[in-house]
Amino acid sequence: MARRNHLDDFTRGRMIGKLEEGRTVTSVAAEFGINKSVVSRAWKAFQTTGTAVRKVGGGRPRTTTAGDDRYIMLQAKRGRRQSASVIAQQLTTATGRQVLWFTVGRRLLKGGPIRPLS
């Protein structure tokens, strides 16, 4: 399987600058020691977006914020025997956003072992 490395923004900017000077894609690729298709895709992306910077992050946005995660852990540590569905219902009421019980369960698993407060 091929190994994929992203070019840093500085290198992408240098490539775009050389292409703007009128150099060919082939000569720029040879100078940087990368494939012509990488240079060509970077150039095409620059022409459409107007920027050489890669867009960071992707995927589905998180349902809960860091504060919500702290609230979930606090509710679990308080010693009450509440199920994840009860905590999810309380959080949904408090925030106005629907939080499912298995999301709460995942946050509890990520939080580590729960010890009762002394």
C-alpha positions in Angstrom: 0.0 0.0 0.0 1.3 3.5 -0.9 2.4 5.8 1.9 0.8 9.2 1.9 2.4 12.3 3.3 0.7 15.7 3.2 2.8 18.6 2.0 3.2 21.3 4.6 1.7 24.7 3.8 5.1 26.4 3.2 6.1 23.9 0.5 2.7 24.2 -1.1 3.1 27.9 -1.2 6.5 27.7 -2.7 5.2 25.3 -5.4 2.3 27.7 -6.2 4.7 30.6 -6.4 6.9 28.9 -8.9 3.8 27.9 -11.0 2.7 31.5 -10.9 6.1 32.6 -12.2 5.3 30.5 -15.3 7.3 27.4 -14.6 5.8 24.1 -15.8 4.3 21.5 -13.6 6.9 19.0 -14.6 9.8 21.2 -13.7 8.3 22.1 -10.3 7.7 18.5 -9.6 11.2 17.6 -10.5 12.6 20.4 -8.3 10.6 19.3 -5.2 11.1 15.6 -5.9 7.4 14.8 -5.9 4.9 13.4 -8.5 3.5 15.7 -11.2 -0.1 14.8 -10.1 0.5 16.2 -6.6 1.7 19.5 -8.1 -1.1 19.5 -10.6 -3.8 18.9 -7.9 -2.3 21.6 -5.6 -2.3 24.1 -8.6 -5.9 23.2 -9.5 -7.0 23.6 -5.9 -5.3 27.0 -5.7 -7.0 28.2 -8.8 -10.4 27.2 -7.5 -10.1 28.3 -3.9 -7.5 31.0 -4.1 -5.5 29.7 -1.3 -2.7 27.1 -1.0 -3.6 26.2 2.6 -5.2 22.8 3.2 -8.5 22.7 5.1 -7.9 21.0 8.4 -10.4 18.7 10.1 -13.3 16.8 8.7 -15.8 14.3 9.6 -18.9 14.5 11.7 -19.1 17.3 14.3 -19.2 16.3 18.0 -22.5 16.1 19.7 -21.2 17.1 23.1 -18.8 19.9 24.1 -16.0 19.6 26.5 -18.3 21.0 29.2 -20.9 18.4 28.4 -18.3 15.7 28.8 -17.3 17.1 32.2 -21.0 17.2 33.3 -21.4 13.5 32.2 -18.3 12.5 34.3 -19.5 14.6 37.3 -22.9 13.0 37.2 -21.3 9.5 37.1 -18.9 10.3 39.9 -21.5 11.6 42.3 -22.3 8.1 43.4 -25.9 8.0 42.3 -26.6 4.8 40.3 -27.9 6.5 37.2 -28.0 4.8 33.9 -26.6 6.4 30.8 -30.1 7.0 29.5 -31.0 9.1 32.6 -27.8 11.2 32.3 -28.5 11.6 28.5 -32.0 12.8 29.3 -30.8 15.3 31.9 -28.1 16.6 29.4 -30.7 16.9 26.6 -33.0 18.9 28.9 -30.1 21.2 30.1 -28.6 21.9 26.7 -31.5 21.7 24.3 -29.6 19.3 22.0 -30.4 15.7 21.7 -27.8 13.5 23.3 -28.2 9.8 23.0 -27.5 7.3 25.8 -24.8 5.5 23.8 -23.0 8.8 23.3 -23.0 9.2 27.1 -21.7 5.6 27.4 -18.8 6.4 25.0 -17.9 9.5 27.0 -17.9 7.5 30.2 -15.7 4.9 28.7 -13.3 7.6 27.5 -13.2 9.2 30.9 -11.5 6.2 32.6 -12.4 4.4 35.8 -14.9 6.2 37.9 -14.2 6.4 41.6 -16.8 7.7 44.1 -16.0 11.1 45.6 -14.9 11.0 49.2 
